[in-house]
Amino acid sequence: MKELIRESLDVVERICIEAALDQTNNNRASAAEILGLSRQSLYIKLRRHGLENYRPGK
């Protein structure tokens, strides 16, 4: 059950990060602010989700 919850949270987190990057046209400082994260925390999450090279519209 814990694994299912973790996987679900990961999916939601990834969707939120992608939406923030789309909304800000990939401005990571602004995306971090929207998400309530520091830029460093956003970069850590981008690496964790394999989104380092994410571009809006992809």
PQR file of N, CA, C, O and H, with PARSE charges and radii, in Angstrom:
ATOM      1  N   MET A   1       0.827  -1.197   0.000 -0.4000 1.5000
ATOM      2  CA  MET A   1       0.000   0.000   0.000 -0.0000 2.0000
ATOM      3  C   MET A   1       0.871   1.260   0.000  0.5500 1.7000
ATOM      4  O   MET A   1       0.571   2.223  -0.706 -0.5500 1.4000
ATOM      5  N   LYS A   2       1.955   1.253   0.798 -0.4000 1.5000
ATOM      6  CA  LYS A   2       2.846   2.418   0.845 -0.0000 2.0000
ATOM      7  C   LYS A   2       3.440   2.708  -0.530  0.5500 1.7000
ATOM      8  O   LYS A   2       3.576   3.866  -0.925 -0.5500 1.4000
ATOM      9  H   LYS A   2       2.199   0.471   1.372  0.4000 1.0000
ATOM     10  N   GLU A   3       3.791   1.650  -1.253 -0.4000 1.5000
ATOM     11  CA  GLU A   3       4.384   1.823  -2.579 -0.0000 2.0000
ATOM     12  C   GLU A   3       3.381   2.453  -3.541  0.5500 1.7000
ATOM     13  O   GLU A   3       3.750   3.315  -4.338 -0.5500 1.4000
ATOM     14  H   GLU A   3       3.681   0.709  -0.932  0.4000 1.0000
ATOM     15  N   LEU A   4       2.138   2.041  -3.475 -0.4000 1.5000
ATOM     16  CA  LEU A   4       1.095   2.608  -4.332 -0.0000 2.0000
ATOM     17  C   LEU A   4       0.910   4.099  -4.046  0.5500 1.7000
ATOM     18  O   LEU A   4       0.763   4.898  -4.970 -0.5500 1.4000
ATOM     19  H   LEU A   4       1.838   1.340  -2.827  0.4000 1.0000
ATOM     20  N   ILE A   5       0.918   4.463  -2.781 -0.4000 1.5000
ATOM     21  CA  ILE A   5       0.785   5.869  -2.396 -0.0000 2.0000
ATOM     22  C   ILE A   5       1.974   6.664  -2.903  0.5500 1.7000
ATOM     23  O   ILE A   5       1.804   7.759  -3.439 -0.5500 1.4000
ATOM     24  H   ILE A   5       1.037   3.814  -2.030  0.4000 1.0000
ATOM     25  N   ARG A   6       3.175   6.128  -2.741 -0.4000 1.5000
ATOM     26  CA  ARG A   6       4.388   6.814  -3.198 -0.0000 2.0000
ATOM     27  C   ARG A   6       4.363   7.025  -4.710  0.5500 1.7000
ATOM     28  O   ARG A   6       4.689   8.107  -5.198 -0.5500 1.4000
ATOM     29  H   ARG A   6       3.314   5.239  -2.306  0.4000 1.0000
ATOM     30  N   GLU A   7       3.977   5.991  -5.443 -0.4000 1.5000
ATOM     31  CA  GLU A   7       3.913   6.104  -6.895 -0.0000 2.0000
ATOM     32  C   GLU A   7       2.880   7.149  -7.315  0.5500 1.7000
ATOM     33  O   GLU A   7       3.111   7.916  -8.250 -0.5500 1.4000
ATOM     34  H   GLU A   7       3.712   5.112  -5.047  0.4000 1.0000
ATOM     35  N   SER A   8       1.749   7.177  -6.624 -0.4000 1.5000
ATOM     36  CA  SER A   8       0.705   8.151  -6.928 -0.0000 2.0000
ATOM     37  C   SER A   8       1.190   9.571  -6.661  0.5500 1.7000
ATOM     38  O   SER A   8       0.949  10.475  -7.461 -0.5500 1.4000
ATOM     39  H   SER A   8       1.561   6.554  -5.864  0.4000 1.0000
ATOM     40  N   LEU A   9       1.867   9.762  -5.546 -0.4000 1.5000
ATOM     41  CA  LEU A   9       2.409  11.077  -5.222 -0.0000 2.0000
ATOM     42  C   LEU A   9       3.449  11.511  -6.248  0.5500 1.7000
ATOM     43  O   LEU A   9       3.510  12.683  -6.617 -0.5500 1.4000
ATOM     44  H   LEU A   9       2.062   9.028  -4.896  0.4000 1.0000
ATOM     45  N   ASP A  10       4.259  10.576  -6.705 -0.4000 1.5000
ATOM     46  CA  ASP A  10       5.267  10.890  -7.727 -0.0000 2.0000
ATOM     47  C   ASP A  10       4.608  11.364  -9.023  0.5500 1.7000
ATOM     48  O   ASP A  10       5.076  12.309  -9.658 -0.5500 1.4000
ATOM     49  H   ASP A  10       4.210   9.623  -6.405  0.4000 1.0000
ATOM     50  N   VAL A  11       3.520  10.699  -9.406 -0.4000 1.5000
ATOM     51  CA  VAL A  11       2.810  11.087 -10.629 -0.0000 2.0000
ATOM     52  C   VAL A  11       2.229  12.492 -10.482  0.5500 1.7000
ATOM     53  O   VAL A  11       2.356  13.319 -11.386 -0.5500 1.4000
ATOM     54  H   VAL A  11       3.140   9.932  -8.891  0.4000 1.0000
ATOM     55  N   VAL A  12       1.598  12.756  -9.352 -0.4000 1.5000
ATOM     56  CA  VAL A  12       1.005  14.072  -9.113 -0.0000 2.0000
ATOM     57  C   VAL A  12       2.093  15.143  -9.080  0.5500 1.7000
ATOM     58  O   VAL A  12       1.922  16.218  -9.655 -0.5500 1.4000
ATOM     59  H   VAL A  12       1.496  12.084  -8.618  0.4000 1.0000
ATOM     60  N   GLU A  13       3.208  14.858  -8.412 -0.4000 1.5000
ATOM     61  CA  GLU A  13       4.304  15.814  -8.329 -0.0000 2.0000
ATOM     62  C   GLU A  13       4.851  16.129  -9.727  0.5500 1.7000
ATOM     63  O   GLU A  13       5.103  17.288 -10.055 -0.5500 1.4000
ATOM     64  H   GLU A  13       3.346  13.985  -7.944  0.4000 1.0000
ATOM     65  N   ARG A  14       5.028  15.106 -10.529 -0.4000 1.5000
ATOM     66  CA  ARG A  14       5.547  15.303 -11.896 -0.0000 2.0000
ATOM     67  C   ARG A  14       4.586  16.162 -12.718  0.5500 1.7000
ATOM     68  O   ARG A  14       5.019  17.064 -13.435 -0.5500 1.4000
ATOM     69  H   ARG A  14       4.824  14.164 -10.262  0.4000 1.0000
ATOM     70  N   ILE A  15       3.293  15.888 -12.619 -0.4000 1.5000
ATOM     71  CA  ILE A  15       2.293  16.661 -13.352 -0.0000 2.0000
ATOM     72  C   ILE A  15       2.325  18.123 -12.917  0.5500 1.7000
ATOM     73  O   ILE A  15       2.244  19.020 -13.756 -0.5500 1.4000
ATOM     74  H   ILE A  15       2.941  15.155 -12.036  0.4000 1.0000
ATOM     75  N   CYS A  16       2.441  18.368 -11.624 -0.4000 1.5000
ATOM     76  CA  CYS A  16       2.487  19.739 -11.112 -0.0000 2.0000
ATOM     77  C   CYS A  16       3.739  20.475 -11.594  0.5500 1.7000
ATOM     78  O   CYS A  16       3.668  21.648 -11.960 -0.5500 1.4000
ATOM     79  H   CYS A  16       2.506  17.639 -10.942  0.4000 1.0000
ATOM     80  N   ILE A  17       4.871  19.794 -11.594 -0.4000 1.5000
ATOM     81  CA  ILE A  17       6.109  20.406 -12.065 -0.0000 2.0000
ATOM     82  C   ILE A  17       5.998  20.744 -13.548  0.5500 1.7000
ATOM     83  O   ILE A  17       6.360  21.843 -13.968 -0.5500 1.4000
ATOM     84  H   ILE A  17       4.928  18.840 -11.297  0.4000 1.0000
ATOM     85  N   GLU A  18       5.498  19.800 -14.338 -0.4000 1.5000
ATOM     86  CA  GLU A  18       5.340  20.057 -15.773 -0.0000 2.0000
ATOM     87  C   GLU A  18       4.385  21.223 -16.011  0.5500 1.7000
ATOM     88  O   GLU A  18       4.642  22.065 -16.871 -0.5500 1.4000
ATOM     89  H   GLU A  18       5.204  18.907 -13.998  0.4000 1.0000
ATOM     90  N   ALA A  19       3.296  21.281 -15.266 -0.4000 1.5000
ATOM     91  CA  ALA A  19       2.323  22.373 -15.428 -0.0000 2.0000
ATOM     92  C   ALA A  19       2.950  23.720 -15.078  0.5500 1.7000
ATOM     93  O   ALA A  19       2.719  24.710 -15.772 -0.5500 1.4000
ATOM     94  H   ALA A  19       3.086  20.597 -14.568  0.4000 1.0000
ATOM     95  N   ALA A  20       3.743  23.763 -14.005 -0.4000 1.5000
ATOM     96  CA  ALA A  20       4.396  25.015 -13.609 -0.0000 2.0000
ATOM     97  C   ALA A  20       5.406  25.450 -14.660  0.5500 1.7000
ATOM     98  O   ALA A  20       5.507  26.637 -14.969 -0.5500 1.4000
ATOM     99  H   ALA A  20       3.930  22.959 -13.441  0.4000 1.0000
ATOM    100  N   LEU A  21       6.152  24.501 -15.211 -0.4000 1.5000
ATOM    101  CA  LEU A  21       7.120  24.835 -16.265 -0.0000 2.0000
ATOM    102  C   LEU A  21       6.407  25.301 -17.533  0.5500 1.7000
ATOM    103  O   LEU A  21       6.868  26.224 -18.204 -0.5500 1.4000
ATOM    104  H   LEU A  21       6.069  23.537 -14.961  0.4000 1.0000
ATOM    105  N   ASP A  22       5.288  24.665 -17.859 -0.4000 1.5000
ATOM    106  CA  ASP A  22       4.502  25.084 -19.024 -0.0000 2.0000
ATOM    107  C   ASP A  22       3.973  26.508 -18.821  0.5500 1.7000
ATOM    108  O   ASP A  22       4.045  27.345 -19.721 -0.5500 1.4000
ATOM    109  H   ASP A  22       4.913  23.915 -17.314  0.4000 1.0000
ATOM    110  N   GLN A  23       3.447  26.760 -17.633 -0.4000 1.5000
ATOM    111  CA  GLN A  23       2.842  28.061 -17.330 -0.0000 2.0000
ATOM    112  C   GLN A  23       3.871  29.190 -17.380  0.5500 1.7000
ATOM    113  O   GLN A  23       3.547  30.317 -17.756 -0.5500 1.4000
ATOM    114  H   GLN A  23       3.389  26.079 -16.902  0.4000 1.0000
ATOM    115  N   THR A  24       5.103  28.883 -17.003 -0.4000 1.5000
ATOM    116  CA  THR A  24       6.147  29.911 -16.941 -0.0000 2.0000
ATOM    117  C   THR A  24       7.068  29.886 -18.161  0.5500 1.7000
ATOM    118  O   THR A  24       8.098  30.560 -18.182 -0.5500 1.4000
ATOM    119  H   THR A  24       5.366  27.968 -16.698  0.4000 1.0000
ATOM    120  N   ASN A  25       6.691  29.102 -19.180 -0.4000 1.5000
ATOM    121  CA  ASN A  25       7.525  28.958 -20.375 -0.0000 2.0000
ATOM    122  C   ASN A  25       8.947  28.526 -20.013  0.5500 1.7000
ATOM    123  O   ASN A  25       9.931  29.041 -20.543 -0.5500 1.4000
ATOM    124  H   ASN A  25       5.854  28.554 -19.163  0.4000 1.0000
ATOM    125  N   ASN A  26       9.020  27.577 -19.106 -0.4000 1.5000
ATOM    126  CA  ASN A  26      10.273  26.957 -18.651 -0.0000 2.0000
ATOM    127  C   ASN A  26      11.152  27.889 -17.815  0.5500 1.7000
ATOM    128  O   ASN A  26      12.357  27.662 -17.706 -0.5500 1.4000
ATOM    129  H   ASN A  26       8.220  27.158 -18.676  0.4000 1.0000
ATOM    130  N   ASN A  27      10.572  28.922 -17.230 -0.4000 1.5000
ATOM    131  CA  ASN A  27      11.325  29.772 -16.309 -0.0000 2.0000
ATOM    132  C   ASN A  27      11.337  29.055 -14.962  0.5500 1.7000
ATOM    133  O   ASN A  27      10.343  29.046 -14.236 -0.5500 1.4000
ATOM    134  H   ASN A  27       9.593  29.107 -17.319  0.4000 1.0000
ATOM    135  N   ARG A  28      12.464  28.464 -14.649 -0.4000 1.5000
ATOM    136  CA  ARG A  28      12.527  27.579 -13.484 -0.0000 2.0000
ATOM    137  C   ARG A  28      12.421  28.320 -12.162  0.5500 1.7000
ATOM    138  O   ARG A  28      11.884  27.777 -11.196 -0.5500 1.4000
ATOM    139  H   ARG A  28      13.272  28.471 -15.239  0.4000 1.0000
ATOM    140  N   ALA A  29      12.920  29.539 -12.099 -0.4000 1.5000
ATOM    141  CA  ALA A  29      12.785  30.327 -10.867 -0.0000 2.0000
ATOM    142  C   ALA A  29      11.310  30.621 -10.602  0.5500 1.7000
ATOM    143  O   ALA A  29      10.843  30.498  -9.470 -0.5500 1.4000
ATOM    144  H   ALA A  29      13.357  29.980 -12.883  0.4000 1.0000
ATOM    145  N   SER A  30      10.585  31.005 -11.638 -0.4000 1.5000
ATOM    146  CA  SER A  30       9.156  31.286 -11.481 -0.0000 2.0000
ATOM    147  C   SER A  30       8.370  30.012 -11.182  0.5500 1.7000
ATOM    148  O   SER A  30       7.445  30.023 -10.370 -0.5500 1.4000
ATOM    149  H   SER A  30      10.965  31.105 -12.557  0.4000 1.0000
ATOM    150  N   ALA A  31       8.740  28.921 -11.836 -0.4000 1.5000
ATOM    151  CA  ALA A  31       8.071  27.642 -11.585 -0.0000 2.0000
ATOM    152  C   ALA A  31       8.269  27.211 -10.137  0.5500 1.7000
ATOM    153  O   ALA A  31       7.332  26.740  -9.491 -0.5500 1.4000
ATOM    154  H   ALA A  31       9.492  28.911 -12.495  0.4000 1.0000
ATOM    155  N   ALA A  32       9.481  27.372  -9.630 -0.4000 1.5000
ATOM    156  CA  ALA A  32       9.756  27.020  -8.236 -0.0000 2.0000
ATOM    157  C   ALA A  32       8.900  27.861  -7.298  0.5500 1.7000
ATOM    158  O   ALA A  32       8.372  27.353  -6.309 -0.5500 1.4000
ATOM    159  H   ALA A  32      10.242  27.754 -10.154  0.4000 1.0000
ATOM    160  N   GLU A  33       8.764  29.141  -7.608 -0.4000 1.5000
ATOM    161  CA  GLU A  33       7.956  30.028  -6.773 -0.0000 2.0000
ATOM    162  C   GLU A  33       6.485  29.590  -6.779  0.5500 1.7000
ATOM    163  O   GLU A  33       5.847  29.549  -5.727 -0.5500 1.4000
ATOM    164  H   GLU A  33       9.193  29.554  -8.412  0.4000 1.0000
ATOM    165  N   ILE A  34       5.956  29.269  -7.946 -0.4000 1.5000
ATOM    166  CA  ILE A  34       4.574  28.797  -8.049 -0.0000 2.0000
ATOM    167  C   ILE A  34       4.366  27.545  -7.201  0.5500 1.7000
ATOM    168  O   ILE A  34       3.338  27.387  -6.542 -0.5500 1.4000
ATOM    169  H   ILE A  34       6.475  29.303  -8.800  0.4000 1.0000
ATOM    170  N   LEU A  35       5.359  26.660  -7.232 -0.4000 1.5000
ATOM    171  CA  LEU A  35       5.265  25.390  -6.505 -0.0000 2.0000
ATOM    172  C   LEU A  35       5.593  25.515  -5.016  0.5500 1.7000
ATOM    173  O   LEU A  35       5.421  24.564  -4.254 -0.5500 1.4000
ATOM    174  H   LEU A  35       6.194  26.789  -7.767  0.4000 1.0000
ATOM    175  N   GLY A  36       6.064  26.691  -4.611 -0.4000 1.5000
ATOM    176  CA  GLY A  36       6.427  26.877  -3.205 -0.0000 2.0000
ATOM    177  C   GLY A  36       7.729  26.188  -2.836  0.5500 1.7000
ATOM    178  O   GLY A  36       7.914  25.742  -1.703 -0.5500 1.4000
ATOM    179  H   GLY A  36       6.204  27.464  -5.230  0.4000 1.0000
ATOM    180  N   LEU A  37       8.631  26.107  -3.812 -0.4000 1.5000
ATOM    181  CA  LEU A  37       9.921  25.442  -3.610 -0.0000 2.0000
ATOM    182  C   LEU A  37      11.056  26.426  -3.823  0.5500 1.7000
ATOM    183  O   LEU A  37      10.885  27.467  -4.458 -0.5500 1.4000
ATOM    184  H   LEU A  37       8.481  26.469  -4.731  0.4000 1.0000
ATOM    185  N   SER A  38      12.210  26.085  -3.287 -0.4000 1.5000
ATOM    186  CA  SER A  38      13.417  26.821  -3.663 -0.0000 2.0000
ATOM    187  C   SER A  38      13.836  26.314  -5.038  0.5500 1.7000
ATOM    188  O   SER A  38      13.437  25.224  -5.448 -0.5500 1.4000
ATOM    189  H   SER A  38      12.349  25.240  -2.771  0.4000 1.0000
ATOM    190  N   ARG A  39      14.637  27.099  -5.749 -0.4000 1.5000
ATOM    191  CA  ARG A  39      15.124  26.634  -7.051 -0.0000 2.0000
ATOM    192  C   ARG A  39      15.908  25.339  -6.912  0.5500 1.7000
ATOM    193  O   ARG A  39      15.783  24.433  -7.735 -0.5500 1.4000
ATOM    194  H   ARG A  39      14.961  27.984  -5.416  0.4000 1.0000
ATOM    195  N   GLN A  40      16.711  25.261  -5.871 -0.4000 1.5000
ATOM    196  CA  GLN A  40      17.505  24.051  -5.653 -0.0000 2.0000
ATOM    197  C   GLN A  40      16.604  22.830  -5.462  0.5500 1.7000
ATOM    198  O   GLN A  40      16.877  21.765  -6.016 -0.5500 1.4000
ATOM    199  H   GLN A  40      16.813  25.998  -5.202  0.4000 1.0000
ATOM    200  N   SER A  41      15.539  22.979  -4.685 -0.4000 1.5000
ATOM    201  CA  SER A  41      14.605  21.863  -4.489 -0.0000 2.0000
ATOM    202  C   SER A  41      13.943  21.469  -5.800  0.5500 1.7000
ATOM    203  O   SER A  41      13.744  20.284  -6.066 -0.5500 1.4000
ATOM    204  H   SER A  41      15.317  23.844  -4.234  0.4000 1.0000
ATOM    205  N   LEU A  42      13.599  22.464  -6.627 -0.4000 1.5000
ATOM    206  CA  LEU A  42      13.009  22.153  -7.921 -0.0000 2.0000
ATOM    207  C   LEU A  42      13.993  21.364  -8.771  0.5500 1.7000
ATOM    208  O   LEU A  42      13.607  20.380  -9.402 -0.5500 1.4000
ATOM    209  H   LEU A  42      13.761  23.427  -6.411  0.4000 1.0000
ATOM    210  N   TYR A  43      15.262  21.776  -8.800 -0.4000 1.5000
ATOM    211  CA  TYR A  43      16.257  21.058  -9.596 -0.0000 2.0000
ATOM    212  C   TYR A  43      16.420  19.613  -9.114  0.5500 1.7000
ATOM    213  O   TYR A  43      16.595  18.707  -9.928 -0.5500 1.4000
ATOM    214  H   TYR A  43      15.576  22.576  -8.288  0.4000 1.0000
ATOM    215  N   ILE A  44      16.365  19.401  -7.832 -0.4000 1.5000
ATOM    216  CA  ILE A  44      16.451  18.037  -7.285 -0.0000 2.0000
ATOM    217  C   ILE A  44      15.272  17.206  -7.780  0.5500 1.7000
ATOM    218  O   ILE A  44      15.440  16.060  -8.196 -0.5500 1.4000
ATOM    219  H   ILE A  44      16.223  20.137  -7.171  0.4000 1.0000
ATOM    220  N   LYS A  45      14.084  17.790  -7.732 -0.4000 1.5000
ATOM    221  CA  LYS A  45      12.886  17.079  -8.188 -0.0000 2.0000
ATOM    222  C   LYS A  45      12.918  16.845  -9.699  0.5500 1.7000
ATOM    223  O   LYS A  45      12.481  15.797 -10.174 -0.5500 1.4000
ATOM    224  H   LYS A  45      13.947  18.721  -7.394  0.4000 1.0000
ATOM    225  N   LEU A  46      13.429  17.808 -10.447 -0.4000 1.5000
ATOM    226  CA  LEU A  46      13.564  17.626 -11.896 -0.0000 2.0000
ATOM    227  C   LEU A  46      14.451  16.421 -12.201  0.5500 1.7000
ATOM    228  O   LEU A  46      14.122  15.606 -13.063 -0.5500 1.4000
ATOM    229  H   LEU A  46      13.784  18.659 -10.061  0.4000 1.0000
ATOM    230  N   ARG A  47      15.574  16.313 -11.494 -0.4000 1.5000
ATOM    231  CA  ARG A  47      16.466  15.158 -11.693 -0.0000 2.0000
ATOM    232  C   ARG A  47      15.769  13.861 -11.304  0.5500 1.7000
ATOM    233  O   ARG A  47      15.873  12.863 -12.016 -0.5500 1.4000
ATOM    234  H   ARG A  47      15.841  16.976 -10.794  0.4000 1.0000
ATOM    235  N   ARG A  48      15.061  13.870 -10.179 -0.4000 1.5000
ATOM    236  CA  ARG A  48      14.393  12.662  -9.691 -0.0000 2.0000
ATOM    237  C   ARG A  48      13.351  12.151 -10.677  0.5500 1.7000
ATOM    238  O   ARG A  48      13.161  10.943 -10.820 -0.5500 1.4000
ATOM    239  H   ARG A  48      14.976  14.681  -9.600  0.4000 1.0000
ATOM    240  N   HIS A  49      12.684  13.069 -11.349 -0.4000 1.5000
ATOM    241  CA  HIS A  49      11.633  12.690 -12.295 -0.0000 2.0000
ATOM    242  C   HIS A  49      12.129  12.633 -13.742  0.5500 1.7000
ATOM    243  O   HIS A  49      11.337  12.397 -14.654 -0.5500 1.4000
ATOM    244  H   HIS A  49      12.838  14.050 -11.233  0.4000 1.0000
ATOM    245  N   GLY A  50      13.413  12.845 -13.960 -0.4000 1.5000
ATOM    246  CA  GLY A  50      13.973  12.793 -15.305 -0.0000 2.0000
ATOM    247  C   GLY A  50      13.515  13.943 -16.187  0.5500 1.7000
ATOM    248  O   GLY A  50      13.369  13.779 -17.398 -0.5500 1.4000
ATOM    249  H   GLY A  50      14.057  13.037 -13.219  0.4000 1.0000
ATOM    250  N   LEU A  51      13.288  15.102 -15.587 -0.4000 1.5000
ATOM    251  CA  LEU A  51      12.774  16.257 -16.310 -0.0000 2.0000
ATOM    252  C   LEU A  51      13.826  17.347 -16.520  0.5500 1.7000
ATOM    253  O   LEU A  51      13.469  18.490 -16.804 -0.5500 1.4000
ATOM    254  H   LEU A  51      13.407  15.235 -14.603  0.4000 1.0000
ATOM    255  N   GLU A  52      15.095  17.024 -16.389 -0.4000 1.5000
ATOM    256  CA  GLU A  52      16.138  18.044 -16.502 -0.0000 2.0000
ATOM    257  C   GLU A  52      16.071  18.781 -17.823  0.5500 1.7000
ATOM    258  O   GLU A  52      16.349  19.980 -17.871 -0.5500 1.4000
ATOM    259  H   GLU A  52      15.386  16.095 -16.158  0.4000 1.0000
ATOM    260  N   ASN A  53      15.711  18.100 -18.890 -0.4000 1.5000
ATOM    261  CA  ASN A  53      15.674  18.700 -20.225 -0.0000 2.0000
ATOM    262  C   ASN A  53      14.246  18.977 -20.697  0.5500 1.7000
ATOM    263  O   ASN A  53      14.000  19.138 -21.892 -0.5500 1.4000
ATOM    264  H   ASN A  53      15.486  17.127 -18.851  0.4000 1.0000
ATOM    265  N   TYR A  54      13.313  19.029 -19.751 -0.4000 1.5000
ATOM    266  CA  TYR A  54      11.908  19.255 -20.105 -0.0000 2.0000
ATOM    267  C   TYR A  54      11.731  20.606 -20.768  0.5500 1.7000
ATOM    268  O   TYR A  54      12.287  21.610 -20.323 -0.5500 1.4000
ATOM    269  H   TYR A  54      13.513  18.898 -18.780  0.4000 1.0000
ATOM    270  N   ARG A  55      10.955  20.620 -21.829 -0.4000 1.5000
ATOM    271  CA  ARG A  55      10.591  21.863 -22.512 -0.0000 2.0000
ATOM    272  C   ARG A  55       9.086  21.900 -22.652  0.5500 1.7000
ATOM    273  O   ARG A  55       8.477  20.873 -22.952 -0.5500 1.4000
ATOM    274  H   ARG A  55      10.504  19.805 -22.191  0.4000 1.0000
ATOM    275  N   PRO A  56       8.464  23.053 -22.442 -0.5600 1.5000
ATOM    276  CA  PRO A  56       7.006  23.138 -22.577  0.2800 2.0000
ATOM    277  C   PRO A  56       6.548  22.680 -23.954  0.5500 1.7000
ATOM    278  O   PRO A  56       7.209  22.922 -24.964 -0.5500 1.4000
ATOM    279  N   GLY A  57       5.404  22.013 -23.967 -0.4000 1.5000
ATOM    280  CA  GLY A  57       4.845  21.527 -25.218 -0.0000 2.0000
ATOM    281  C   GLY A  57       5.350  20.176 -25.655  0.5500 1.7000
ATOM    282  O   GLY A  57       4.920  19.660 -26.686 -0.5500 1.4000
ATOM    283  H   GLY A  57       4.867  21.816 -23.146  0.4000 1.0000
ATOM    284  N   LYS A  58       6.270  19.582 -24.883 -0.4000 1.5000
ATOM    285  CA  LYS A  58       6.800  18.260 -25.252 -0.0000 2.0000
ATOM    286  C   LYS A  58       6.058  17.187 -24.499  0.5500 1.7000
ATOM    287  O   LYS A  58       6.349  16.002 -24.665 -0.5500 1.4000
ATOM    288  H   LYS A  58       6.620  20.001 -24.045  0.4000 1.0000
TER
END
